[in-house]
Amino acid sequence: MDEQKLIELAKAGDRKALGDLVKKYTQTIYNFAYKICRDKEKAENTMSETFFSMVKAIHQFDGNSKLSTWLYRIVVNHCFMLARADKSHLFNDPETDEGLFDDRYFTDWSSLPLKNVENEELRRVLDDAVSQLAPEYRIVFMLRDVEGNSTEETAEITGLTIAAVKSRLHRARAFLRKEITKAFQK
């Protein structure tokens, strides 16, 4: 059965259709939540909360976007709530205790081809650097560069303007580039 039909049935109260939608998106939502939360338990909790929200609000889904976009938005909202509750993810330079998003950290990102990275050490360093990103930057980076959403889709999912998505993505990439460079200069 196609997704649109499942959505219509779920809106009408069909529990099997709702279950099929949950089953279809379980792995996608868990993977995305894990990439953002960086913790198995938080990712599982976020996934559960996301599907609970979907079940409660499926009748509000208007079909103006893809269901996956709508679900990503719910995940993002739950991740932001977790991040607000956990202030340990504030993003400061441990050496200076200054925020890392000023001009001295903006570097050229274009020479690092993420999709074809074969060096395991580079992947580990990149993963460590991504885990240091503040949630609002990590979410944009993951949606855009890892999940492959367009800037417009990322803006819709996060509720940000296109300019804000571009700015956060640029800052996230600049920080990651700096961290990768720093790791390999040791």
Buried (B, 14 or more C-beta within 10 A) or exposed (E): EEBEEBBEBBBEEEEEBBBBBBEBBEEBBBBBBBBBBBBEEBBBBBBBBBBEBBBEEBEEBEEEBEBBBBBBBBBBBBBBEBBEEEEEBEBEEEEEEEEBBEEEBBBEBEEBEEEEEEEEEBEEBBEEBBEBBBBBBBBBBBBBBBBEBEBEBBBBBBEBEEEBBBBBBBBBBBBBBBBBEEBEEE
